[in-house]
Amino acid sequence: MSTMPTLFVSHGAPTFALEPGEAGRELAALAQTLPKPRAILVASPHWMAPALKLSAGEQPETIHDFGGFPAPLYDLRYPAPGDPELAARAIARLAGSGIDAQPDPHRGLDHGAWVPLLHMYPDADVPVVQISMPARRPASWFHALGRALSPLREDGVLIVGSGSLTHNLYEFTGAATGTAPYVDAFARWIAETLDSGDVDALLDYRRLAPHADRAHPTDEHLMPLMFAHGAAGMPAGARRLAAADVRYGMLAMDAYVFGAS
């Protein structure tokens, strides 16, 4: 079984499911170049359980955790099977690193999980387990969380952090506008920091990155990047995708592949 890379993907607005654009096309093309995963373990900031949990049902439902969007969006389903055995193995791995986690047999897949996977694996034929993202944890904690789960890659598990490279909904207008300058500056700093391999700087992005507070007034949508980077191990090596795709002038759709041969 091939050792899988890890991914960070920006899931943008829920309409990404209907409007793939550059990001959707690049994710679809990427999936064609990767060995087919045995299963997928995905983290999304739209499951902010107080404690760490993993979905452990046989057939997780498609959660439409949004309102006010076009009707066709609510008709979409992503009927990928679950993988309770993978959830149990992940929980055991975490326990070995001193991290407590519990199974949740009733949790489905929120749009942060199923929307990008819809573009990558449209047949929904790869089992998916979602892991929650507890609130108020530092970037270093999510990096360590990914690192604890990294050995699963050796068994063909694709570990995905799904968030957004920039995410300032206070500036969302719903209209297509020119890209705000701070978006490019922040995205460029992330790219350069990942290229340099400076993990300490990455984890200290809030202090060091230009316009960090504007790019992420709250940081839950960037923590999946820390999770995916940690899961790749050291050195991680970064390949950037969809660098030119910015939605509504403020949602950068950058994706990264880590640890690919």
C-alpha positions as YAML, in Angstrom:
chain: A
units: angstrom
residues:
- id: 1
  name: MET
  ca: [0.00, 0.00, 0.00]
- id: 2
  name: SER
  ca: [1.40, 3.42, -0.99]
- id: 3
  name: THR
  ca: [2.16, 6.00, 1.67]
- id: 4
  name: MET
  ca: [-0.25, 8.81, 0.96]
- id: 5
  name: PRO
  ca: [0.54, 12.52, 1.00]
- id: 6
  name: THR
  ca: [-1.57, 14.89, 3.05]
- id: 7
  name: LEU
  ca: [-3.69, 17.73, 1.73]
- id: 8
  name: PHE
  ca: [-4.89, 21.14, 2.77]
- id: 9
  name: VAL
  ca: [-7.85, 22.31, 0.70]
- id: 10
  name: SER
  ca: [-9.83, 25.54, 0.80]
- id: 11
  name: HIS
  ca: [-13.54, 24.75, 0.65]
- id: 12
  name: GLY
  ca: [-14.65, 28.35, 0.16]
- id: 13
  name: ALA
  ca: [-18.39, 28.99, 0.21]
- id: 14
  name: PRO
  ca: [-20.85, 26.06, -0.05]
- id: 15
  name: THR
  ca: [-21.44, 27.09, -3.68]
- id: 16
  name: PHE
  ca: [-17.99, 25.62, -4.42]
- id: 17
  name: ALA
  ca: [-19.97, 22.37, -4.86]
- id: 18
  name: LEU
  ca: [-21.73, 23.87, -7.90]
- id: 19
  name: GLU
  ca: [-18.98, 26.22, -9.08]
- id: 20
  name: PRO
  ca: [-15.72, 24.25, -9.20]
- id: 21
  name: GLY
  ca: [-13.63, 26.88, -10.98]
- id: 22
  name: GLU
  ca: [-9.86, 26.55, -10.94]
- id: 23
  name: ALA
  ca: [-9.77, 25.03, -7.44]
- id: 24
  name: GLY
  ca: [-12.27, 22.30, -8.28]
- id: 25
  name: ARG
  ca: [-10.54, 21.43, -11.55]
- id: 26
  name: GLU
  ca: [-7.14, 21.22, -9.86]
- id: 27
  name: LEU
  ca: [-8.46, 19.03, -7.05]
- id: 28
  name: ALA
  ca: [-10.07, 16.71, -9.59]
- id: 29
  name: ALA
  ca: [-6.82, 16.52, -11.57]
- id: 30
  name: LEU
  ca: [-4.82, 15.91, -8.39]
- id: 31
  name: ALA
  ca: [-7.01, 12.96, -7.41]
- id: 32
  name: GLN
  ca: [-6.23, 11.36, -10.76]
- id: 33
  name: THR
  ca: [-2.49, 11.50, -10.04]
- id: 34
  name: LEU
  ca: [-2.64, 10.05, -6.51]
- id: 35
  name: PRO
  ca: [-2.89, 6.38, -5.61]
- id: 36
  name: LYS
  ca: [-6.51, 5.72, -4.77]
- id: 37
  name: PRO
  ca: [-6.85, 5.99, -0.98]
- id: 38
  name: ARG
  ca: [-8.09, 3.10, 1.11]
- id: 39
  name: ALA
  ca: [-9.93, 5.71, 3.17]
- id: 40
  name: ILE
  ca: [-9.98, 9.44, 3.86]
- id: 41
  name: LEU
  ca: [-9.63, 11.15, 7.25]
- id: 42
  name: VAL
  ca: [-10.78, 14.76, 7.02]
- id: 43
  name: ALA
  ca: [-10.82, 17.67, 9.47]
- id: 44
  name: SER
  ca: [-13.21, 20.59, 8.96]
- id: 45
  name: PRO
  ca: [-13.83, 23.67, 11.13]
- id: 46
  name: HIS
  ca: [-17.56, 23.16, 10.71]
- id: 47
  name: TRP
  ca: [-17.45, 20.44, 13.36]
- id: 48
  name: MET
  ca: [-16.30, 22.35, 16.44]
- id: 49
  name: ALA
  ca: [-17.19, 19.81, 19.13]
- id: 50
  name: PRO
  ca: [-15.99, 20.78, 22.64]
- id: 51
  name: ALA
  ca: [-14.07, 17.49, 22.83]
- id: 52
  name: LEU
  ca: [-12.20, 15.63, 20.12]
- id: 53
  name: LYS
  ca: [-14.45, 13.17, 18.26]
- id: 54
  name: LEU
  ca: [-14.37, 11.06, 15.12]
- id: 55
  name: SER
  ca: [-17.35, 10.04, 13.02]
- id: 56
  name: ALA
  ca: [-17.81, 6.30, 13.42]
- id: 57
  name: GLY
  ca: [-21.00, 5.44, 11.55]
- id: 58
  name: GLU
  ca: [-21.30, 2.98, 8.70]
- id: 59
  name: GLN
  ca: [-23.06, 5.47, 6.41]
- id: 60
  name: PRO
  ca: [-22.57, 9.12, 7.40]
- id: 61
  name: GLU
  ca: [-25.27, 11.48, 6.18]
- id: 62
  name: THR
  ca: [-24.58, 14.53, 4.00]
- id: 63
  name: ILE
  ca: [-25.05, 17.57, 6.24]
- id: 64
  name: HIS
  ca: [-26.28, 20.77, 4.61]
- id: 65
  name: ASP
  ca: [-25.04, 23.06, 7.37]
- id: 66
  name: PHE
  ca: [-25.83, 26.35, 5.66]
- id: 67
  name: GLY
  ca: [-28.81, 28.47, 4.70]
- id: 68
  name: GLY
  ca: [-29.92, 30.87, 2.00]
- id: 69
  name: PHE
  ca: [-28.11, 29.24, -0.91]
- id: 70
  name: PRO
  ca: [-29.50, 28.04, -4.28]
- id: 71
  name: ALA
  ca: [-31.96, 25.15, -4.05]
- id: 72
  name: PRO
  ca: [-29.86, 22.71, -6.16]
- id: 73
  name: LEU
  ca: [-27.20, 22.79, -3.45]
- id: 74
  name: TYR
  ca: [-29.57, 21.13, -0.98]
- id: 75
  name: ASP
  ca: [-30.29, 18.32, -3.44]
- id: 76
  name: LEU
  ca: [-26.67, 17.23, -3.51]
- id: 77
  name: ARG
  ca: [-25.67, 14.12, -1.58]
- id: 78
  name: TYR
  ca: [-22.24, 12.61, -0.96]
- id: 79
  name: PRO
  ca: [-23.04, 9.00, -0.01]
- id: 80
  name: ALA
  ca: [-19.53, 7.83, 0.82]
- id: 81
  name: PRO
  ca: [-19.42, 4.98, 3.34]
- id: 82
  name: GLY
  ca: [-17.96, 5.49, 6.77]
- id: 83
  name: ASP
  ca: [-15.14, 3.45, 8.27]
- id: 84
  name: PRO
  ca: [-15.68, 2.64, 11.97]
- id: 85
  name: GLU
  ca: [-12.54, 0.52, 12.01]
- id: 86
  name: LEU
  ca: [-10.42, 3.48, 10.84]
- id: 87
  name: ALA
  ca: [-12.06, 5.69, 13.46]
- id: 88
  name: ALA
  ca: [-11.10, 3.16, 16.14]
- id: 89
  name: ARG
  ca: [-7.52, 2.95, 14.87]
- id: 90
  name: ALA
  ca: [-7.23, 6.73, 14.82]
- id: 91
  name: ILE
  ca: [-8.54, 6.96, 18.38]
- id: 92
  name: ALA
  ca: [-5.95, 4.39, 19.46]
- id: 93
  name: ARG
  ca: [-3.18, 6.33, 17.72]
- id: 94
  name: LEU
  ca: [-4.24, 9.51, 19.47]
- id: 95
  name: ALA
  ca: [-4.38, 7.77, 22.85]
- id: 96
  name: GLY
  ca: [-0.79, 6.64, 22.30]
- id: 97
  name: SER
  ca: [0.16, 10.32, 21.95]
- id: 98
  name: GLY
  ca: [-1.76, 11.32, 25.06]
- id: 99
  name: ILE
  ca: [-4.71, 12.80, 23.15]
- id: 100
  name: ASP
  ca: [-8.18, 11.68, 24.21]
- id: 101
  name: ALA
  ca: [-10.79, 11.20, 21.48]
- id: 102
  name: GLN
  ca: [-14.17, 9.50, 21.30]
- id: 103
  name: PRO
  ca: [-16.22, 7.91, 18.49]
- id: 104
  name: ASP
  ca: [-19.46, 9.52, 17.35]
- id: 105
  name: PRO
  ca: [-21.62, 6.96, 15.51]
- id: 106
  name: HIS
  ca: [-24.22, 9.57, 14.51]
- id: 107
  name: ARG
  ca: [-22.09, 12.33, 13.01]
- id: 108
  name: GLY
  ca: [-22.37, 12.96, 9.25]
- id: 109
  name: LEU
  ca: [-20.13, 14.89, 6.86]
- id: 110
  name: ASP
  ca: [-20.46, 18.67, 6.87]
- id: 111
  name: HIS
  ca: [-19.87, 20.81, 3.80]
- id: 112
  name: GLY
  ca: [-16.24, 21.39, 4.73]
- id: 113
  name: ALA
  ca: [-15.73, 17.65, 4.27]
- id: 114
  name: TRP
  ca: [-18.02, 16.62, 1.43]
- id: 115
  name: VAL
  ca: [-17.79, 19.62, -0.90]
- id: 116
  name: PRO
  ca: [-14.07, 19.30, -1.78]
- id: 117
  name: LEU
  ca: [-14.35, 15.50, -1.85]
- id: 118
  name: LEU
  ca: [-17.18, 15.85, -4.35]
- id: 119
  name: HIS
  ca: [-14.63, 17.26, -6.80]
- id: 120
  name: MET
  ca: [-11.88, 14.78, -5.97]
- id: 121
  name: TYR
  ca: [-13.85, 11.55, -5.72]
- id: 122
  name: PRO
  ca: [-17.24, 12.23, -7.33]
- id: 123
  name: ASP
  ca: [-18.24, 8.55, -7.18]
- id: 124
  name: ALA
  ca: [-18.13, 8.71, -3.36]
- id: 125
  name: ASP
  ca: [-16.54, 5.27, -3.37]
- id: 126
  name: VAL
  ca: [-13.80, 5.96, -0.80]
- id: 127
  name: PRO
  ca: [-14.74, 5.57, 2.91]
- id: 128
  name: VAL
  ca: [-14.61, 8.82, 4.86]
- id: 129
  name: VAL
  ca: [-14.08, 9.53, 8.55]
- id: 130
  name: GLN
  ca: [-14.35, 13.10, 9.83]
- id: 131
  name: ILE
  ca: [-12.48, 14.36, 12.88]
- id: 132
  name: SER
  ca: [-13.74, 17.32, 14.88]
- id: 133
  name: MET
  ca: [-11.75, 20.45, 15.63]
- id: 134
  name: PRO
  ca: [-12.01, 21.51, 19.26]
- id: 135
  name: ALA
  ca: [-12.17, 25.28, 19.77]
- id: 136
  name: ARG
  ca: [-9.59, 27.47, 21.46]
- id: 137
  name: ARG
  ca: [-6.57, 25.30, 20.74]
- id: 138
  name: PRO
  ca: [-3.30, 26.81, 19.43]
- id: 139
  name: ALA
  ca: [-1.81, 26.08, 16.03]
- id: 140
  name: SER
  ca: [0.83, 23.88, 17.68]
- id: 141
  name: TRP
  ca: [-1.91, 21.63, 19.08]
- id: 142
  name: PHE
  ca: [-3.42, 21.00, 15.66]
- id: 143
  name: HIS
  ca: [0.04, 20.40, 14.21]
- id: 144
  name: ALA
  ca: [0.67, 17.79, 16.91]
- id: 145
  name: LEU
  ca: [-2.76, 16.26, 16.26]
- id: 146
  name: GLY
  ca: [-1.84, 15.72, 12.63]
- id: 147
  name: ARG
  ca: [1.57, 14.35, 13.58]
- id: 148
  name: ALA
  ca: [-0.05, 11.77, 15.88]
- id: 149
  name: LEU
  ca: [-2.18, 10.50, 12.99]
- id: 150
  name: SER
  ca: [0.60, 10.55, 10.39]
- id: 151
  name: PRO
  ca: [1.32, 6.77, 10.53]
- id: 152
  name: LEU
  ca: [-2.13, 6.10, 9.07]
- id: 153
  name: ARG
  ca: [-0.76, 7.37, 5.75]
- id: 154
  name: GLU
  ca: [1.33, 4.21, 5.48]
- id: 155
  name: ASP
  ca: [-1.90, 2.20, 5.30]
- id: 156
  name: GLY
  ca: [-3.30, 4.18, 2.38]
- id: 157
  name: VAL
  ca: [-5.25, 6.77, 4.39]
- id: 158
  name: LEU
  ca: [-5.44, 10.22, 2.80]
- id: 159
  name: ILE
  ca: [-5.40, 12.85, 5.55]
- id: 160
  name: VAL
  ca: [-7.12, 16.09, 4.54]
- id: 161
  name: GLY
  ca: [-7.43, 19.40, 6.33]
- id: 162
  name: SER
  ca: [-10.29, 21.40, 4.82]
- id: 163
  name: GLY
  ca: [-10.49, 25.10, 5.66]
- id: 164
  name: SER
  ca: [-9.75, 28.34, 3.85]
- id: 165
  name: LEU
  ca: [-6.43, 30.05, 3.19]
- id: 166
  name: THR
  ca: [-8.13, 33.37, 3.92]
- id: 167
  name: HIS
  ca: [-11.48, 33.70, 5.61]
- id: 168
  name: ASN
  ca: [-12.87, 37.10, 6.53]
- id: 169
  name: LEU
  ca: [-16.64, 36.85, 6.23]
- id: 170
  name: TYR
  ca: [-17.01, 40.38, 7.63]
- id: 171
  name: GLU
  ca: [-15.91, 41.50, 4.15]
- id: 172
  name: PHE
  ca: [-18.20, 39.13, 2.25]
- id: 173
  name: THR
  ca: [-20.53, 41.03, -0.10]
- id: 174
  name: GLY
  ca: [-21.73, 38.18, -2.31]
- id: 175
  name: ALA
  ca: [-20.43, 39.98, -5.38]
- id: 176
  name: ALA
  ca: [-17.46, 39.20, -7.61]
- id: 177
  name: THR
  ca: [-14.91, 41.90, -6.83]
- id: 178
  name: GLY
  ca: [-11.21, 42.42, -7.33]
- id: 179
  name: THR
  ca: [-8.93, 40.57, -4.95]
- id: 180
  name: ALA
  ca: [-8.18, 42.55, -1.80]
- id: 181
  name: PRO
  ca: [-4.42, 43.26, -1.62]
- id: 182
  name: TYR
  ca: [-4.09, 41.74, 1.84]
- id: 183
  name: VAL
  ca: [-5.27, 38.37, 0.46]
- id: 184
  name: ASP
  ca: [-2.34, 38.13, -1.94]
- id: 185
  name: ALA
  ca: [0.13, 39.30, 0.69]
- id: 186
  name: PHE
  ca: [-1.02, 36.75, 3.24]
- id: 187
  name: ALA
  ca: [-1.17, 33.91, 0.70]
- id: 188
  name: ARG
  ca: [2.32, 34.74, -0.54]
- id: 189
  name: TRP
  ca: [3.71, 34.68, 3.02]
- id: 190
  name: ILE
  ca: [2.15, 31.27, 3.65]
- id: 191
  name: ALA
  ca: [3.62, 29.93, 0.39]
- id: 192
  name: GLU
  ca: [7.09, 31.27, 1.16]
- id: 193
  name: THR
  ca: [7.01, 30.00, 4.73]
- id: 194
  name: LEU
  ca: [5.95, 26.51, 3.62]
- id: 195
  name: ASP
  ca: [8.67, 26.51, 0.95]
- id: 196
  name: SER
  ca: [11.28, 27.46, 3.55]
- id: 197
  name: GLY
  ca: [10.22, 24.67, 5.91]
- id: 198
  name: ASP
  ca: [10.09, 27.11, 8.83]
- id: 199
  name: VAL
  ca: [7.56, 25.34, 11.04]
- id: 200
  name: ASP
  ca: [8.06, 27.73, 13.94]
- id: 201
  name: ALA
  ca: [7.15, 30.70, 11.73]
- id: 202
  name: LEU
  ca: [4.13, 28.88, 10.32]
- id: 203
  name: LEU
  ca: [2.79, 28.15, 13.79]
- id: 204
  name: ASP
  ca: [3.43, 31.77, 14.79]
- id: 205
  name: TYR
  ca: [1.55, 33.10, 11.74]
- id: 206
  name: ARG
  ca: [-0.70, 35.31, 13.86]
- id: 207
  name: ARG
  ca: [2.30, 37.43, 14.89]
- id: 208
  name: LEU
  ca: [4.48, 37.12, 11.78]
- id: 209
  name: ALA
  ca: [2.25, 36.95, 8.70]
- id: 210
  name: PRO
  ca: [1.18, 40.21, 7.05]
- id: 211
  name: HIS
  ca: [-2.47, 41.12, 7.62]
- id: 212
  name: ALA
  ca: [-3.05, 37.93, 9.65]
- id: 213
  name: ASP
  ca: [-5.82, 39.49, 11.72]
- id: 214
  name: ARG
  ca: [-7.64, 40.63, 8.59]
- id: 215
  name: ALA
  ca: [-7.11, 37.37, 6.70]
- id: 216
  name: HIS
  ca: [-8.37, 35.39, 9.72]
- id: 217
  name: PRO
  ca: [-10.33, 37.39, 12.32]
- id: 218
  name: THR
  ca: [-10.78, 33.96, 13.91]
- id: 219
  name: ASP
  ca: [-8.37, 31.18, 13.11]
- id: 220
  name: GLU
  ca: [-10.50, 28.01, 12.87]
- id: 221
  name: HIS
  ca: [-10.36, 27.99, 9.05]
- id: 222
  name: LEU
  ca: [-6.54, 28.03, 9.01]
- id: 223
  name: MET
  ca: [-6.04, 25.32, 11.63]
- id: 224
  name: PRO
  ca: [-6.73, 22.54, 9.05]
- id: 225
  name: LEU
  ca: [-3.53, 23.71, 7.31]
- id: 226
  name: MET
  ca: [-1.59, 23.13, 10.54]
- id: 227
  name: PHE
  ca: [-3.26, 19.72, 10.90]
- id: 228
  name: ALA
  ca: [-2.39, 18.62, 7.36]
- id: 229
  name: HIS
  ca: [1.17, 19.92, 7.60]
- id: 230
  name: GLY
  ca: [1.75, 18.10, 10.89]
- id: 231
  name: ALA
  ca: [0.34, 14.87, 9.43]
- id: 232
  name: ALA
  ca: [2.88, 15.02, 6.60]
- id: 233
  name: GLY
  ca: [5.80, 14.63, 9.00]
- id: 234
  name: MET
  ca: [9.18, 16.27, 8.55]
- id: 235
  name: PRO
  ca: [10.23, 17.45, 6.06]
- id: 236
  name: ALA
  ca: [6.83, 18.14, 4.56]
- id: 237
  name: GLY
  ca: [7.59, 19.62, 1.11]
- id: 238
  name: ALA
  ca: [4.72, 21.73, -0.25]
- id: 239
  name: ARG
  ca: [3.08, 21.85, -3.68]
- id: 240
  name: ARG
  ca: [0.65, 24.74, -4.15]
- id: 241
  name: LEU
  ca: [-2.57, 24.46, -6.16]
- id: 242
  name: ALA
  ca: [-5.26, 26.97, -7.22]
- id: 243
  name: ALA
  ca: [-3.12, 29.98, -6.30]
- id: 244
  name: ALA
  ca: [-5.06, 32.29, -8.63]
- id: 245
  name: ASP
  ca: [-8.55, 31.29, -7.49]
- id: 246
  name: VAL
  ca: [-9.98, 33.90, -5.11]
- id: 247
  name: ARG
  ca: [-13.74, 34.01, -4.54]
- id: 248
  name: TYR
  ca: [-15.64, 37.23, -3.74]
- id: 249
  name: GLY
  ca: [-12.35, 39.11, -3.45]
- id: 250
  name: MET
  ca: [-11.51, 37.63, -0.04]
- id: 251
  name: LEU
  ca: [-11.72, 33.82, -0.05]
- id: 252
  name: ALA
  ca: [-8.39, 32.47, -1.29]
- id: 253
  name: MET
  ca: [-8.90, 28.92, -2.58]
- id: 254
  name: ASP
  ca: [-5.26, 27.79, -2.34]
- id: 255
  name: ALA
  ca: [-4.65, 24.09, -1.73]
- id: 256
  name: TYR
  ca: [-1.42, 22.34, -0.72]
- id: 257
  name: VAL
  ca: [-0.08, 18.84, -1.15]
- id: 258
  name: PHE
  ca: [2.43, 17.78, 1.51]
- id: 259
  name: GLY
  ca: [4.77, 14.82, 1.61]
- id: 260
  name: ALA
  ca: [4.22, 13.70, -1.99]
- id: 261
  name: SER
  ca: [7.04, 11.78, -3.64]
...
